[in-house]
Amino acid sequence: MKVVDKFLETKDAEYVYKYCLTSSYTYGETDTDTTPPTGMVHEINKTERIYKLFKKRIQEVFTNLQNVSINRMYVNCFAPSEKPYFHTDGKKGITFLYYINDSWQLDDGGETQIIVDNEIKGILPIPNRLVGFDANLVHKATTFRNKHRFTIAVKVTTNDD
């Protein structure tokens, strides 16, 4: 698991924030066959500027990932008090989550919970933060108390997978 703060330059982070606020969303991401859909999702097409920006920055920051293949990139949006479920993103690959919201305070909530060695590890949703972790780790989003929670999810495979 790796956490990178100030992942994007300020102007790019502002662009991403506006993109997420003005995008259209469809209801319900289903992470497993046994859980109902939660949240809303906006798929990011590989021809879009935001897609190219994230692919480039991931390769710049994670120099060991020069030959990544992005399987999917999308925006997650959860309303306050929704209850997402624990899940994995696959048996292989890496999941990246980018935290978009423009502000965050400890009592806001919104962390990503990841199960590591039978303990829950929480990644705080600090704006302009990217976290990368093995796709096979069990994890879930938690929602903000009083506002929508946006993240960009980037799911990749490497030549090693």
N, C-alpha and C positions, 0 to 999 in steps of 0.2 A: 504494500500500500504506500502510495506517495502523494503528498499534499503539496500543491504549488500555489502560493499566494501571489497576487498581482499578475495573474496569468496573461491578461491582455493589457495592451496600452490603454490609457484612459479613453481615448477617442473610439477605440474598437469596443471597449466594454460598454460605452454609452450607446453605440450602434446596436450591439447585441441586446441590450436592455429594451430599446425602442422596438426592435424587431419582434421580441417576445410579447411585448404589450399590444402590438398591432396585428399580430398573426391571427389566423383563424384556427380554431381548435375543434376536434371531434371528441365526443364523450367516450371515455373508457379505454384504459389500457389493461389488458389481462395478462398477468405475468405467469400464471399457471393454469392448468386445466381445472383445478379444483377451487379457484377463488373467483369471485365476481369482479367485474371491471371497476376500476377506481380512477379518479382524476380525469384530466383531459390531455390530449396529445396533439402536437403539430409536427408533421413529418417535414424534414428539411431535405430538399432535393440537392443532388450533388452538383447541379449547375449554379446553385445560389452562392453569393459572395460569402455568406456566413459559413457554409460548408468548407469552402476553400480556406478560409481564415483559420478554422479549427484544425483542419488537417495539417496546415503549414506550422501552426504554433505547437501542436503536439509533437511533430517531428523535430522542431527546434529545441524543445524542452527535454524531450525523451530521446536523446541521440541514439540510443540503442534500438529505436523503433523506426528505422528509415524505410523499411519495406512493409508498411502496414496496409491492410485492406480494411476500409471502413464498411462494416456490414449494415449499419444503420445509424442515422443521426436524427434526433428529434428533440422537441421541447416537451417536458412534462409540466403540467400545471395542476396543482392541488389546491382546492378551496380550504379555508379554515375548518378544522375539526374533522376532515375526512380521515379515514382509517386505512391507509395502504397496508399491504400484506408483505411478509417476508418472502423472498424468492431468490433464485439465482438467474444469471443472464446466459447461462450455458456451461458446458463442460470445459471449454477452452476459450482463450482470448482475454481481452482486457476491457473493462468498462471504465469510461471516464465520465465524471459528472462535474458540470460547471455551474456554480451558484450565481444567479443573475440578479437577485433583488438588490435594490440600491442602498439598503440599510439593513442592519441586524443588531438586535440586543439579546442578551442571554435568555431573558424570559419570553422571547418571541417563539422559541422552539425551532422546528424545521430542520433538525439535524438528520443526517443519514446514519442509520444504525447498521453496523456490520458485525456479524458473529465471527469472532476469532478466538480459537482455543476455548470454546464454551463460555465466552464472555461477550457482552455487547460493547463494541467500541463505537463511539459517536464522533462523526465528523461534523464540525460546526459549519453552518451555511454562510460563511463570511463572504460578502460580495467580492466578485472577481477571483474566486478560489476555484481551482481544479483539483479533483482527487482522482487518482487512478488506482484500480485494484483488480485482482483476478476475477474474471467473470463468474467463476464457480463459487465465490464466497456468498453465503446467505446474507442478504441485506434488505433494508426497506427504507423508504422515505418516512419522515414524520412531517406533519403539517405545521404551518405557522398558526399562532393563536388568533390573529386578527387581520391577516391579509393572505392573498394567494401566494403560493410558493412556486417559483419557476426554477427549473434546472434544464440544462442541455445535456442530454445523454449521447455519448459517442461510444459505439460498440465496435471493437476492432479485433481482427486476427492478425497474427504475424507469421512470418515464414517458419517460425519455431513451432507453431500450433499444428 
